Amino acid sequence: MPLVRTWQLIAVSAVAGLALSAATVAAAGPWDSGQRKAERDRAASWGRTGGADHGTGPAAALPKTAPSAPGVLAGVRPAGAGSGDGSGDASGNQAGAVDRGALAAALRPLLADPALGTAHGACVIDTATGKVLFEDGARDAMTPASTVKIATAAASLAALGPDHRIRTTVTPGAGPGRIVLVGGGDPSLTAKKKAPAGSGGSLVALAADTAQALKAAGTTSVTLGYDDSLYTGPVLHPIGANPNLAPVTALTADEGRTDASFSGPVKRSTDPSRDTARAFAALLGERGVKVTGEPARAKAATGAVPLAATLSPPLAGLVERMLTYSDNDIAEALARQTALASGAPASFDGVGRAVGARLAALGVDTAGSRFADGSGLNRADKVSAGLLTALLAKAADPQRPELRPVLTGLPVAGFTGTLRARNSGTSPAAGLLRAKTGTLTGVNTLAGTVVDSTGRLLAFAFLTADTPDAGPAEKGLDKLAAAVATVS
């Protein structure tokens, strides 16, 4: 036991040291922080082809050790890798298997806490072996709240790949002096001169490039149309107008926010497409191109060659931001991108079919699941704790490096995003736990990964229903996650 405590103290201290150095990578922005780039590079090195920054030769087979500190955790190895000498388990760890009895003895009393409501689903698995270490109602489909974003992330990465970028373009219109701003569904698109959330699609850059192209052709006055027809169906989420989500359109700048914020609930525009077009018109005017009249909806000509384009960050960055900050606008955009890539309508109905199909194609059991949206705001969403842990294990699989942002995007307990104030300080899970939170009235959930005392990467999911109070419920979930971290 003293050895375990010493190990955890070292690990937490190392994480704290990384947190202190965060300022040195802050310039990279939360879309693609230096920490996350390093994590993706290290994860990619497990794959058979290696990562882009590691080359392909024998000398590049292993990731480089960070110069600031020695390693404190045993490497998470592919299933079946073994230790090479016949000792250890299938994951390559020298320690014996997790004591399932001890884990159950620790978790069952915590699950019985009245603060966790009248129903629950729980599952813990070893990501290296896929073995179930604990389950209780693990196959029961329940309302997941925002933990459904894990499913949204996995489906979008499987459909499009981590390097996919979403384009916003300007094309010639139907006649001289006409142009059309065409939305591609980029949730990072911003009209601000300095992007509030790091790199992403920029209306400012798009206006500059468009103005340059127009002036080169001798045009200094245009009529502006805007095309947001890529998405279909209702733009309002079934819950109606809500400060947690803008109307879902293919052309929205700054998530339709009416202030300078870049995360959290705030009043949203009632017509993001129109407001985005108006902002673009003003930016053109500042660059010497006059826009006559009000921007109006128009259809871009099929196959028209763009005058200019701006790109979102890679999908990996969008996924990471969505998970870290529980960003509903990004979630709904990624769900629609998944539908489009699957040949389904980019609507709430299309999302339901496409996300489920993509997850089933990954080989996970989706029985009983329903995906009514991408964000988890809809109580009609249904997933099981078993499905969430299976997806987390897929993301940890060395054979599925394209899914790795599902793990690197999860908030770190006590340090980042929605877990900044949870399992923090002296908690044994601080810095070792990464998880997606979920909260609706009467619903509290937590799903993610934790490094246990032997260095093993475990995936867990805890779903609850009919919780009387969110505060005590969250504390109960945090105790469960901490128990997974400390019991081996």
C-alpha positions as CSV (number, residue, x, y, z in Angstrom):
1,M,0.0,0.0,0.0
2,P,2.8,2.6,0.8
3,L,4.3,1.8,-2.7
4,V,0.9,2.6,-4.3
5,R,0.7,5.9,-2.5
6,T,4.2,6.8,-3.4
7,W,3.6,6.0,-7.1
8,Q,0.5,8.0,-7.2
9,L,2.2,11.0,-5.5
10,I,4.9,10.9,-8.1
11,A,2.3,10.7,-10.9
12,V,0.2,13.5,-9.6
13,S,3.4,15.6,-9.1
14,A,4.4,15.0,-12.7
15,V,0.9,16.1,-13.9
16,A,1.1,19.2,-11.7
17,G,4.5,20.0,-13.3
18,L,3.0,19.7,-16.7
19,A,0.2,22.1,-15.6
20,L,2.7,24.7,-14.5
21,S,4.4,24.5,-17.9
22,A,1.0,25.0,-19.7
23,A,1.8,28.7,-20.4
24,T,4.6,27.7,-22.7
25,V,2.2,26.0,-25.1
26,A,-0.8,28.3,-24.6
27,A,0.0,30.0,-27.9
28,A,-1.1,26.9,-29.7
29,G,-4.6,27.5,-28.4
30,P,-7.1,25.0,-27.0
31,W,-7.9,23.6,-30.5
32,D,-4.5,21.9,-30.7
33,S,-2.5,22.3,-27.5
34,G,1.2,21.2,-27.3
35,Q,0.2,18.6,-24.7
36,R,-2.4,17.1,-27.1
37,K,-0.1,17.1,-30.1
38,A,2.5,15.2,-28.0
39,E,-0.2,12.7,-26.9
40,R,-1.3,12.1,-30.5
41,D,2.3,11.7,-31.6
42,R,3.0,9.2,-28.9
43,A,-0.2,7.3,-29.6
44,A,0.5,7.2,-33.3
45,S,3.9,5.7,-32.6
46,W,2.1,2.5,-31.3
47,G,0.7,1.9,-34.8
48,R,2.3,-0.2,-37.4
49,T,3.1,2.7,-39.6
50,G,4.3,5.2,-37.0
51,G,3.4,8.8,-36.5
52,A,4.1,11.6,-38.9
53,D,6.7,13.1,-36.6
54,H,8.4,9.8,-35.9
55,G,9.4,8.8,-39.5
56,T,9.3,5.2,-40.7
57,G,12.8,3.9,-39.9
58,P,13.9,1.5,-37.1
59,A,15.2,4.4,-35.0
60,A,11.7,6.0,-35.1
61,A,9.8,3.0,-33.8
62,L,9.5,4.3,-30.2
63,P,8.3,7.7,-29.0
64,K,10.9,10.0,-27.6
65,T,11.0,10.6,-23.8
66,A,10.1,14.1,-22.7
67,P,13.3,15.8,-21.6
68,S,11.7,17.4,-18.5
69,A,11.1,14.3,-16.5
70,P,11.5,10.5,-16.5
71,G,8.5,8.3,-17.2
72,V,6.3,7.5,-14.2
73,L,3.9,5.1,-15.8
74,A,4.4,1.8,-17.5
75,G,3.6,2.1,-21.2
76,V,0.1,0.9,-22.3
77,R,0.8,-1.9,-24.7
78,P,-1.3,-3.6,-27.4
79,A,-3.4,-6.5,-26.3
80,G,-1.4,-9.7,-26.4
81,A,1.9,-7.9,-26.5
82,G,3.1,-9.7,-23.4
83,S,6.4,-9.0,-21.5
84,G,8.5,-11.1,-23.8
85,D,9.7,-13.5,-21.0
86,G,6.5,-15.4,-20.4
87,S,5.6,-13.4,-17.2
88,G,3.0,-10.8,-16.7
89,D,-0.5,-10.7,-18.3
90,A,-1.7,-10.2,-21.8
91,S,-1.4,-6.4,-21.6
92,G,2.3,-6.7,-20.9
93,N,2.1,-5.5,-17.3
94,Q,4.1,-7.4,-14.7
95,A,1.5,-7.1,-12.1
96,G,-1.3,-9.7,-11.8
97,A,-4.8,-9.2,-13.0
98,V,-7.0,-6.5,-11.3
99,D,-8.7,-8.0,-8.3
100,R,-12.3,-8.0,-9.4
101,G,-13.6,-8.9,-6.0
102,A,-11.8,-5.9,-4.4
103,L,-13.1,-3.6,-7.2
104,A,-16.7,-4.8,-6.7
105,A,-16.4,-4.5,-2.9
106,A,-15.2,-0.9,-3.4
107,L,-17.8,0.1,-6.0
108,R,-21.0,-1.5,-4.9
109,P,-21.4,0.5,-1.6
110,L,-20.7,3.7,-3.6
111,L,-23.3,2.8,-6.2
112,A,-25.9,2.4,-3.4
113,D,-25.5,6.1,-2.4
114,P,-29.0,7.6,-2.6
115,A,-27.5,10.7,-4.2
116,L,-27.0,8.6,-7.3
117,G,-30.8,8.1,-7.9
118,T,-33.0,5.1,-8.4
119,A,-31.3,3.5,-11.3
120,H,-27.8,3.1,-12.6
121,G,-25.5,1.4,-15.2
122,A,-21.9,0.7,-14.4
123,C,-19.0,-0.9,-16.3
124,V,-15.2,-1.0,-15.9
125,I,-12.9,-2.7,-18.4
126,D,-9.2,-3.2,-19.0
127,T,-8.6,-1.3,-22.3
128,A,-5.5,-3.5,-23.2
129,T,-7.4,-6.8,-22.9
130,G,-11.0,-5.8,-23.3
131,K,-11.8,-7.8,-20.2
132,V,-14.8,-6.7,-18.1
133,L,-13.6,-6.0,-14.5
134,F,-16.9,-4.9,-13.1
135,E,-20.5,-4.5,-14.4
136,D,-23.8,-3.7,-12.9
137,G,-26.6,-2.9,-15.4
138,A,-23.9,-2.4,-18.0
139,R,-26.2,-3.3,-20.9
140,D,-29.2,-1.2,-19.8
141,A,-29.8,1.7,-22.2
142,M,-30.1,4.9,-20.3
143,T,-30.2,8.6,-21.0
144,P,-26.4,9.5,-21.2
145,A,-26.6,13.3,-21.2
146,S,-23.3,14.7,-22.6
147,T,-21.4,11.5,-22.3
148,V,-23.1,10.7,-25.7
149,K,-20.5,13.0,-27.1
150,I,-18.1,10.1,-26.8
151,A,-20.2,8.3,-29.3
152,T,-20.5,11.4,-31.5
153,A,-16.7,11.8,-31.5
154,A,-16.0,8.1,-32.3
155,A,-18.6,8.1,-35.1
156,S,-17.2,11.3,-36.7
157,L,-13.6,10.2,-36.6
158,A,-14.5,6.8,-38.0
159,A,-16.5,8.4,-40.8
160,L,-14.1,11.2,-41.8
161,G,-10.7,10.6,-40.2
162,P,-8.8,12.9,-37.7
163,D,-7.3,15.1,-40.5
164,H,-10.5,16.1,-42.2
165,R,-11.2,19.8,-42.4
166,I,-14.5,21.6,-43.1
167,R,-14.5,24.2,-45.8
168,T,-16.4,27.5,-45.9
169,T,-16.2,29.0,-49.4
170,V,-17.2,32.0,-51.6
171,T,-18.3,31.2,-55.1
172,P,-19.4,33.3,-58.1
173,G,-23.1,33.9,-58.1
174,A,-25.7,33.7,-60.9
175,G,-24.6,36.8,-62.9
176,P,-21.9,39.5,-62.9
177,G,-21.2,41.2,-59.6
178,R,-22.8,38.4,-57.5
179,I,-21.1,36.2,-55.0
180,V,-22.3,33.5,-52.6
181,L,-21.0,32.7,-49.2
182,V,-21.4,28.9,-48.8
183,G,-21.5,27.2,-45.4
184,G,-19.9,23.8,-45.0
185,G,-20.9,23.4,-41.4
186,D,-17.6,24.5,-39.7
187,P,-18.3,25.0,-36.0
188,S,-15.0,26.8,-35.5
189,L,-15.9,29.6,-38.0
190,T,-15.4,33.0,-36.4
191,A,-15.9,36.6,-37.5
192,K,-13.5,38.0,-34.9
193,K,-10.2,39.4,-36.0
194,K,-8.5,37.3,-33.3
195,A,-10.0,33.9,-33.0
196,P,-11.1,33.4,-29.3
197,A,-10.4,29.7,-29.4
198,G,-7.3,29.2,-31.4
199,S,-7.0,28.4,-35.1
200,G,-10.1,27.7,-37.1
201,G,-12.2,28.9,-40.0
202,S,-11.8,32.7,-40.3
203,L,-14.4,35.0,-42.0
204,V,-11.7,37.7,-41.7
205,A,-9.2,35.8,-43.8
206,L,-12.0,34.7,-46.1
207,A,-13.0,38.3,-46.7
208,A,-9.5,39.3,-47.4
209,D,-8.9,36.6,-49.9
210,T,-12.3,37.2,-51.6
211,A,-11.6,41.0,-51.8
212,Q,-8.3,40.3,-53.4
213,A,-9.8,38.0,-56.0
214,L,-12.6,40.4,-56.8
215,K,-10.3,43.4,-57.1
216,A,-8.0,41.4,-59.4
217,A,-11.0,40.9,-61.7
218,G,-11.8,44.6,-61.5
219,T,-14.8,44.2,-59.2
220,T,-15.3,46.5,-56.2
221,S,-19.1,46.2,-55.7
222,V,-21.1,43.0,-55.3
223,T,-24.4,41.5,-54.3
224,L,-24.0,38.9,-51.6
225,G,-26.0,35.7,-51.2
226,Y,-25.5,33.0,-48.7
227,D,-26.1,29.3,-49.0
228,D,-26.7,27.2,-45.8
229,S,-28.6,24.4,-47.6
230,L,-26.1,21.7,-46.7
231,Y,-28.1,20.9,-43.6
232,T,-31.7,20.0,-43.8
233,G,-34.6,19.6,-41.4
234,P,-35.4,21.7,-38.4
235,V,-32.7,24.1,-37.2
236,L,-34.0,24.2,-33.7
237,H,-33.1,21.4,-31.3
238,P,-36.1,19.5,-30.0
239,I,-35.6,21.2,-26.7
240,G,-36.3,24.6,-28.4
241,A,-34.3,27.8,-28.2
242,N,-31.7,27.3,-25.5
243,P,-28.6,29.2,-24.3
244,N,-26.6,25.9,-24.6
245,L,-27.0,25.6,-28.3
246,A,-27.5,27.9,-31.3
247,P,-29.9,27.0,-34.1
248,V,-28.1,24.3,-36.1
249,T,-27.2,25.7,-39.5
250,A,-24.4,25.0,-42.0
251,L,-23.3,28.7,-41.8
252,T,-22.7,29.9,-38.3
253,A,-19.9,32.2,-37.0
254,D,-18.9,32.2,-33.3
255,E,-21.6,29.6,-32.5
256,G,-24.2,32.3,-32.9
257,R,-23.0,33.8,-29.6
258,T,-24.2,37.3,-28.8
259,D,-21.2,38.2,-26.7
260,A,-17.4,37.6,-26.7
261,S,-17.6,34.2,-25.0
262,F,-16.4,31.0,-26.6
263,S,-17.8,28.4,-24.3
264,G,-20.7,28.0,-21.8
265,P,-24.4,29.0,-22.0
266,V,-25.2,32.4,-23.5
267,K,-28.0,34.0,-25.5
268,R,-27.8,32.9,-29.2
269,S,-28.7,34.4,-32.5
270,T,-32.1,33.4,-33.8
271,D,-30.8,33.4,-37.4
272,P,-27.0,32.5,-37.4
273,S,-26.8,32.1,-41.2
274,R,-28.1,35.6,-41.9
275,D,-26.0,37.2,-39.1
276,T,-22.9,35.4,-40.4
277,A,-23.5,36.8,-43.9
278,R,-24.0,40.3,-42.6
279,A,-20.7,40.0,-40.7
280,F,-19.0,38.9,-43.9
281,A,-20.5,41.8,-45.8
282,A,-19.1,44.2,-43.3
283,L,-15.6,42.6,-43.5
284,L,-15.7,42.9,-47.3
285,G,-16.6,46.6,-46.9
286,E,-13.6,47.2,-44.7
287,R,-11.5,45.7,-47.5
288,G,-12.7,48.0,-50.2
289,V,-15.5,45.9,-51.7
290,K,-19.0,47.4,-51.3
291,V,-21.9,45.0,-50.8
292,T,-25.1,46.4,-52.1
293,G,-28.4,45.6,-50.4
294,E,-29.0,43.0,-47.7
295,P,-27.5,39.6,-48.0
296,A,-30.1,37.1,-49.1
297,R,-30.4,33.3,-49.3
298,A,-29.1,31.9,-52.6
299,K,-28.0,28.6,-54.1
300,A,-24.5,28.2,-55.1
301,A,-24.0,26.8,-58.6
302,T,-23.1,23.1,-58.7
303,G,-19.4,22.7,-59.4
304,A,-18.6,26.4,-59.1
305,V,-14.9,27.1,-58.6
306,P,-14.5,29.0,-55.3
307,L,-13.0,32.5,-55.3
308,A,-11.7,31.8,-51.8
309,A,-12.0,29.3,-49.0
310,T,-11.2,29.0,-45.3
311,L,-10.8,25.7,-43.4
312,S,-11.6,24.4,-39.9
313,P,-8.9,22.9,-37.7
314,P,-8.5,19.1,-38.3
315,L,-11.4,17.1,-37.0
316,A,-9.1,15.8,-34.2
317,G,-8.9,19.3,-32.8
318,L,-12.7,19.8,-33.1
319,V,-13.3,16.6,-31.3
320,E,-10.9,17.5,-28.5
321,R,-12.5,20.9,-27.9
322,M,-16.0,19.4,-28.0
323,L,-15.0,16.8,-25.3
324,T,-13.0,19.1,-23.1
325,Y,-15.6,21.9,-22.9
326,S,-18.7,19.8,-23.6
327,D,-19.4,22.0,-26.6
328,N,-22.9,21.3,-27.8
329,D,-22.5,23.3,-31.0
330,I,-19.5,21.4,-32.2
331,A,-21.2,18.1,-31.2
332,E,-24.2,18.8,-33.4
333,A,-22.0,19.9,-36.3
334,L,-19.9,16.8,-36.1
335,A,-23.0,14.6,-36.0
336,R,-24.2,16.2,-39.2
337,Q,-20.8,15.8,-40.8
338,T,-21.0,12.1,-39.9
339,A,-24.5,11.9,-41.6
340,L,-23.2,13.6,-44.7
341,A,-20.2,11.2,-44.9
342,S,-22.6,8.3,-44.5
343,G,-25.0,9.4,-47.3
344,A,-27.7,10.3,-44.8
345,P,-29.6,13.7,-44.5
346,A,-27.7,16.3,-42.4
347,S,-30.6,16.5,-40.0
348,F,-31.5,15.3,-36.5
349,D,-33.2,12.2,-38.1
350,G,-30.2,11.6,-40.4
351,V,-27.8,11.8,-37.4
352,G,-29.8,9.1,-35.6
353,R,-29.2,6.6,-38.4
354,A,-25.7,7.5,-39.3
355,V,-24.1,7.6,-35.8
356,G,-25.5,4.3,-34.9
357,A,-24.4,2.7,-38.1
358,R,-20.9,4.0,-37.8
359,L,-20.5,2.7,-34.3
360,A,-21.9,-0.7,-35.2
361,A,-19.3,-0.8,-38.0
362,L,-16.6,-0.4,-35.4
363,G,-17.7,-3.7,-33.9
364,V,-19.3,-2.5,-30.7
365,D,-22.7,-3.6,-29.4
366,T,-25.3,-0.9,-30.1
367,A,-28.3,-2.9,-29.0
368,G,-30.9,-0.6,-27.4
369,S,-29.1,2.6,-28.3
370,R,-30.7,5.6,-29.8
371,F,-29.0,8.8,-31.0
372,A,-31.5,11.5,-31.2
373,D,-28.8,14.2,-31.4
374,G,-25.1,14.7,-31.2
375,S,-24.9,16.7,-28.0
376,G,-26.8,14.7,-25.4
377,L,-29.3,17.5,-24.7
378,N,-32.1,15.3,-25.9
379,R,-33.4,12.9,-23.2
380,A,-34.4,10.5,-26.0
381,D,-30.7,9.6,-26.4
382,K,-30.1,6.1,-25.0
383,V,-26.8,4.3,-24.6
384,S,-25.4,1.8,-22.1
385,A,-22.4,1.9,-19.9
386,G,-21.1,-1.1,-21.8
387,L,-21.2,0.8,-25.1
388,L,-19.4,3.8,-23.7
389,T,-16.5,1.7,-22.3
390,A,-16.3,-0.3,-25.5
391,L,-15.9,2.9,-27.5
392,L,-13.2,4.1,-25.1
393,A,-11.4,0.8,-25.5
394,K,-11.6,1.1,-29.3
395,A,-10.0,4.6,-29.0
396,A,-7.1,3.0,-27.0
397,D,-6.6,0.2,-29.5
398,P,-3.3,0.6,-31.3
399,Q,-5.0,-0.6,-34.4
400,R,-7.4,2.3,-34.4
401,P,-5.2,5.4,-34.1
402,E,-7.8,7.5,-35.9
403,L,-9.9,7.3,-32.8
404,R,-7.2,8.5,-30.4
405,P,-8.7,12.1,-30.1
406,V,-11.6,10.5,-28.2
407,L,-9.1,9.9,-25.3
408,T,-6.8,13.0,-25.7
409,G,-9.9,15.3,-25.7
410,L,-11.2,14.1,-22.4
411,P,-10.9,16.6,-19.5
412,V,-8.2,15.8,-16.9
413,A,-9.5,15.6,-13.3
414,G,-8.4,18.6,-11.3
415,F,-6.8,20.4,-14.3
416,T,-8.9,21.0,-17.5
417,G,-12.3,21.6,-18.9
418,T,-15.4,20.3,-17.1
419,L,-13.3,18.3,-14.7
420,R,-11.1,21.3,-13.6
421,A,-12.8,21.4,-10.2
422,R,-13.7,17.7,-9.8
423,N,-11.4,15.1,-8.2
424,S,-8.9,17.9,-7.7
425,G,-6.4,18.7,-5.0
426,T,-5.6,15.7,-2.8
427,S,-8.0,13.3,-4.6
428,P,-6.2,10.1,-5.6
429,A,-7.6,10.5,-9.1
430,A,-6.3,14.0,-9.7
431,G,-4.3,14.0,-12.9
432,L,-4.9,10.3,-13.4
433,L,-8.5,10.5,-14.4
434,R,-9.8,11.7,-17.8
435,A,-13.6,11.7,-18.3
436,K,-16.6,13.1,-20.1
437,T,-19.2,14.5,-17.8
438,G,-23.0,14.5,-18.4
439,T,-25.7,16.5,-16.7
440,L,-29.4,17.0,-17.2
441,T,-32.0,17.5,-14.5
442,G,-32.2,14.2,-12.7
443,V,-29.4,12.6,-14.9
444,N,-25.7,12.6,-14.0
445,T,-23.1,10.6,-15.8
446,L,-19.4,10.1,-16.0
447,A,-17.4,8.0,-18.5
448,G,-13.7,8.0,-19.3
449,T,-10.3,6.4,-18.5
450,V,-8.1,6.2,-15.5
451,V,-4.6,4.8,-14.8
452,D,-4.8,2.4,-11.9
453,S,-2.0,1.8,-9.4
454,T,-0.2,-0.7,-11.6
455,G,-0.1,1.6,-14.6
456,R,-3.0,-0.2,-16.3
457,L,-5.4,2.0,-18.4
458,L,-9.0,1.2,-17.4
459,A,-12.1,2.5,-19.0
460,F,-15.3,3.1,-17.0
461,A,-18.8,4.5,-17.3
462,F,-21.3,5.3,-14.7
463,L,-24.8,6.4,-15.7
464,T,-27.5,7.4,-13.2
465,A,-31.2,8.3,-13.4
466,D,-33.6,10.2,-11.1
467,T,-30.9,11.8,-9.1
468,P,-32.3,14.3,-6.5
469,D,-29.5,16.9,-6.7
470,A,-26.7,17.4,-9.2
471,G,-24.1,18.4,-6.6
472,P,-24.2,15.3,-4.4
473,A,-24.6,13.1,-7.5
474,E,-21.4,14.5,-9.1
475,K,-19.5,13.9,-5.8
476,G,-20.8,10.3,-5.8
477,L,-19.6,9.8,-9.4
478,D,-16.3,11.2,-8.5
479,K,-15.9,8.8,-5.6
480,L,-16.7,5.9,-8.0
481,A,-14.0,7.1,-10.5
482,A,-11.5,7.6,-7.7
483,A,-12.1,4.1,-6.5
484,V,-11.3,2.6,-9.9
485,A,-8.0,4.5,-9.8
486,T,-7.0,3.2,-6.4
487,V,-8.3,-0.4,-6.3
488,S,-6.2,-3.0,-8.1
